[in-house]
Amino acid sequence: QLQASGGGLVQTGGSLRLSCEASGNTLDGYAVGWFRQVPGKEREGVSCIGSNGESTWYVDSVKGRFTTSRDNAKDTVYLQMNSLKPEDTAVYYCTCMGYWGQGTLVTVSS
């Protein structure tokens, strides 16, 4: 089971760091993706990090603002979100090997 955490309320321009952890399993050796969803809209892919941490992908709207990384010693994947905008407001999920966890709500106030 996956658990995303670290969401909260932040003002425009602020930063948050999300964490993704697995319970009962490990993220080590697997690619991990970040998605977000606004109620009433489709889930959107935000970022992905390869198993070795060297390969990353970002949707155009977050390039230069978001950074994904992983700490295999802690078996945790992070999504550092800087220069947040109101349009980043969503529930953020991490996924790995087809497993999804509970999301974490990010709210960016204008």
Secondary structure, 3 states (H helix, E strand, C coil): CEEEECCEEEECCCCEEEEEEECCCCCCCCCEEEEEECCCCCCEEEEEECCCCCCEEECHHHCCCEEEEEECCCCEEEEEECCCCHHHCEEEEEEECCEECECEEEEEEC
